[in-house]
Amino acid sequence: MSAASFEQELKVFGQGVHEATQVFYTYLTIHRLLEKHVEMVMLANSHLLFIRTILGSLRASTYVFIYKIFDKRDDSFSLTRLMRAARAEIEVFGPESFCARKVKNNFHNTPYWLKDSVEAMHVATANDFDEVDAVGEKWRKLFNEKFRLHRNKWYGHREFSSDIEADAALPPIDVQEVELLLAYLNNLDDELTQLLHNGKKIDVAVLDDPSLDFPLSSSQARTTAAAKQFFAKLLGDIVQ
């Protein structure tokens, strides 16, 4: 596994996290607008099939994207494969690789600040990733106990006649659980990116308790704003 392979794994992981964040917060924003504005309810009632299709698709996509991230299969880009790549190419977090990336990104010239950055950087060890994995087990437990069942028994394989029946039979998942799980994944993406590119030590606290680092991410902010702008075009300034 080459050094570039970890960067590729991280890139794909980040894309998956951002996709999950975007579809969930689009779903959540539409629901919150429906709760807040009677005009939104009237619009939805006049185009009920369309709105139900959109909301159902967004909800399903959220579960599918999260499932893909936690999938343990070797042939699947996932959190498991990402952390395995980090351990296998731990030298990519060392001073030599750090300097090579900075010189390459500076048109192959050595930046004047490089020496100071190398002296200040954190060189990752296996213990760093042990701590990340230990925190990750808490979030994998939540995924296994709730999200995996919903995906496998309803979105992956249809074992119920309707979503109402599925929701009644499967463990309930509240909005905060989805937000915290996505916050953990977004924070992990940010922390690994900062470790790789800036030599910043991973802050395990924001992985263990993502609420310490709200607001969630730029993905959430952009998605929420985009959904509001779309409906504002239809309904005017009442949508805020």
N, C-alpha and C positions, 0 to 999 in steps of 0.2 A: 504494500500500500504506500503510495508516494505522498509527499507532503501536500501536493495539490489536491489529493483525494479528500483530505479532511476539509479543506476550504470548500470543495464541491458539496460534501455532505452537509456542511453548515449552511451553505447557500440554499440547498433544496429544503433543509429543515426549516429555515426562515420563511421560505415561500409557503410551505405548508401551514406554518403557524399564522402567517398573515392572511392566508385564504380562509382558514377557520375563523379568525377574528372578524374578517370582513363579512362573511355570510351570517355569522351569529348577530353582529351588531346591526346589520341591515334588518334582520328579523326582529330584533328587540326594539329598534327605533320605530318600525311600523306599528308594532303593538302599543308602544307608549304614545304614539300619535293618535291611535284609535281610542285609547283611554282618555286622552286629554281634549280632543276636539270632536264635537258632534258633526262638524262638516266632513271629517275623515270617515266617520261611521256612515254617513249618507253616501259618500263616494264609494266606500267598500260595498255597501248594500246594493248599489246600482251596478256594480261589476263584481259580484260575489264569487263567481267561478274563477275569475282572474286573480283576485286577492287571495283566495284559498289556495290556489295553485302556487302562487308566489311564496306564501308563508310556509306551506307544506314542503316546498322544494328547499327553501332556506333552512328549515329545521332539519330536514334529512341530511343536507349537505354538511351542516355543523357536526352531526354525529359521525358521518363518514370521514370527514377531514380529521377529526380528533382520533378516530379509530386508526387511520393510516399512520398518524404520528406515533402511536403507542404500539403498533404492530411489531411483533418480535421476529418475523420471518427474515431470513438472511437476504432474500432477494428484494426486500422492500426498504426504500429510504425511510428511516424512522429514527426515533430517539435512541433506541438500543444501538443501532448501527452507527449513529453519530458519536456516542460515547465510546464505542469500541474503536472507532477511528482516532479519537482524541488520545486514547491510551497507546494505540499502536504507533502513532507518529508524534509522541510527546516532544521530540526534538523540534517540532515546528513552533513550539512555544518558547524555544531557547533564544539566546542572544544572536547566534549566527543567522538563523532564519529570520529573526526580527529585523536585523540590519539589512539583509538581502531584500526583504520586502520594501523597506523604507527607501533604499537606494533605487530600486526598480520604479517605485511610485513617484520618485523625484527626478524622472528623466535620466536615470542611471547616474545621478550625481549624489554625492554624500551630503545630506543636510547638515547644516552647522550645529544643529541641536541634537544630533544623533547620539553623541557620546553621553550627554546628560540623560537622555531618554533610556539608554541601555543601563546606566547606573541606577536609575530609579525603577526600572521595570521589575515585575514579579516573574520569576521563572517557575512555571508550573511543574508540579511533581504529581506522582500517582495519588498522593494524599488529597490533593485538590479535587481530583475526580472521584475519589472515595466519598468525600463530603457531598459532592453534587449528587452522586448516586444514592446516598443515604437519604437525602431530602427527597429525591425523586420517587423513592418507594412509597412515600405518603400519598403522592399524587397518582401513582400507578394503582395503588389500592383503591382510591376513589374511582378511577377509570374502570378497574376490573369489577367493582361491586355494583356499578350503576351504568356507566356509558356502554361498556361491552355488552351487557345484557340487552339494552335497547337496540343497539346496532345489530346484534346477532339474531334476535328474536322478532324484530319488526322491520328494520331498514335493510338488513342483509338477507334474512329469510323470514317469510311471512308466516308467523305462527298464530296470528290473531286476525279476526275478521275486520277490525277497524282500529284506528288510532285511539279511540275512546277505550276500547277493550284492552288495548296494549298498555295505555297509561294506567288503567285500573289494576292490571296484573303485575306490572314491573315496578321496581323501586323508583319512587319519585325523584326527579332531579329539579332542584330549584334554580332560579336565575343566578343567584350568588355563587352556587357551586360551579356553574359554567364560567362565570366571570373570573373566579379565582383560578380555575384550571387554565384558562386562556392567559391570565396574568402571569402565572408561573411559567408557561411556555414562552411567552413574549420576553419575560425577564431572563430566562435561560438563554434565549437567542442573543439578547443584548449582552449578557455577561460573558458568554463565550466569544462573541465578536470583539468585545473590549479586551479580553485576555489575549486573543490572537493578534489584533492590530495595534494595541496600545500597551500591552504588558500589564494590564490592570488586574489585580487579584480578584477572583470571583467573590462577590458578596453573597454568601450563603443565606444570610438573613432575608434578603428579598426573594429568594427562592422558597424558603420555608414559609414565609408569610408575605405573599405578594401584595397584600393590602397596604404594606408599608411604602409601596412605590407607585400608588395610584397618582395621576390617571394612568390607565392601562398602557396605551401605546398610541403612536401616530396613526396606526391602522384603524383603531377604534374611532379616533377623532375625525379622520377623513371620511370614513364610512358613514358615521352618524350625520356629518354635515352634508354629505352627498345625498343621502336619503331625504333629509329635510328640505334641501334645495329642490329636489325633484317634485315633492308634493307641494312645495310653496309655489312652483310654477303652475300647478293645477288649481290650487285653492287660495293663493295670495298670501299676504303677510300674516294671516292667522296662524300659520304653521311656524312655530319657533322651537 
